[in-house]
Amino acid sequence: MPKIIEIKKMPGCALLRLESGERLRVPLSLLRERPARVGQEIAADTYQQLMETRGYAHAMDGAVKMLSLCDRSEGEIRERLAKNGYPDAVIARVIGKLYEADLLNDEAFAQRWTQSRGHKLGRNRLSRELARRGIDRETAEQALSKLSDEDQLDDAVRLTGKFLGRTRGDFDRKLYQRTLAMLARHGYDADIARRAIEIIAKGEDAALTGDFGEPERWMPKR
């Protein structure tokens, strides 16, 4: 049997490099249960068999701990368990059990994420964040639909006011473009961004922006 020539510990797992050239990714909790050392002879399927028989209990413990620390999507749980070395069959079993226990729900996750960050970010930015967390488009759109145009506009107005309050000089075309770019980075679409700038520039009351109609064709000084 080949010997272990290197053990490299990483967050949540360890990489075992064998003299045969094989590399084994082993969850740290399993490695504590079945210790290994450099120079030890080992069959490549030893830890694979261990993960098939003991992996579920360790993976479930890890998933529950992750969820206890902060809200997670299914995609995030799957990604973390895979990085830690658990096989697909074990991960699928864990995900199924989490749903059965109502500890995992992507629809609820998307709603909570959108509501908690919707007061400072636009729909485009929120959509990208949800996608990075493994939320499918349909679920994300359903959550984002709960954000009204009026609320998005009011939030963009507040953000624009803070941004322009830190600037000096005339509100010229260059500053206008900078403000548009700032709002785009925060995820607000072009129509909401232009309307927010107009409201601030004209001194209109943000509380009167309930009618999200066609914006006036206002432009800054050249």
GIDA-V134696 format. One record per backbone hydrogen bond with DSSP energy under -0.5 kcal/mol. NH is the residue of the N-H (numbers start at 1). CO is the residue of the C=O. If there is no record, write none. Layout:
[[NH,CO] [NH,CO]]
This chain:
[[4,40] [5,3] [5,17] [6,17] [8,15] [9,7] [10,13] [13,10] [14,26] [15,8] [16,14] [16,24] [17,6] [17,15] [18,16] [18,22] [19,3] [21,18] [24,16] [26,14] [26,24] [28,12] [31,27] [32,28] [33,29] [34,30] [39,4] [40,37] [42,2] [46,43] [49,45] [50,46] [51,47] [52,48] [53,49] [54,50] [55,50] [55,51] [58,54] [59,55] [60,56] [61,57] [62,58] [63,59] [64,60] [65,61] [66,62] [67,63] [68,64] [69,65] [69,66] [70,66] [76,133] [77,73] [78,74] [79,75] [80,76] [81,77] [82,78] [83,79] [84,80] [85,82] [86,81] [91,87] [92,88] [93,89] [94,90] [95,91] [96,92] [97,93] [98,94] [99,95] [100,96] [101,97] [102,99] [103,98] [104,98] [109,105] [110,106] [111,107] [112,108] [113,109] [114,110] [115,111] [116,112] [117,113] [118,114] [120,117] [121,117] [122,186] [124,187] [126,122] [127,123] [128,124] [129,125] [130,126] [131,127] [132,128] [133,129] [134,131] [135,130] [140,136] [141,137] [142,138] [143,139] [144,140] [145,141] [146,143] [147,144] [148,146] [152,148] [153,149] [154,150] [155,151] [156,152] [157,153] [158,154] [159,155] [160,156] [161,157] [162,158] [163,159] [164,160] [165,161] [166,162] [166,163] [167,164] [172,170] [173,221] [176,172] [177,173] [178,174] [179,175] [180,176] [181,177] [182,178] [183,179] [184,180] [185,181] [186,182] [187,184] [188,183] [193,189] [194,190] [195,191] [196,192] [197,193] [198,194] [199,195] [200,196] [201,197] [202,198] [203,199] [203,200] [204,199] [208,205] [209,206] [212,210] [213,211] [218,216] [221,171]]
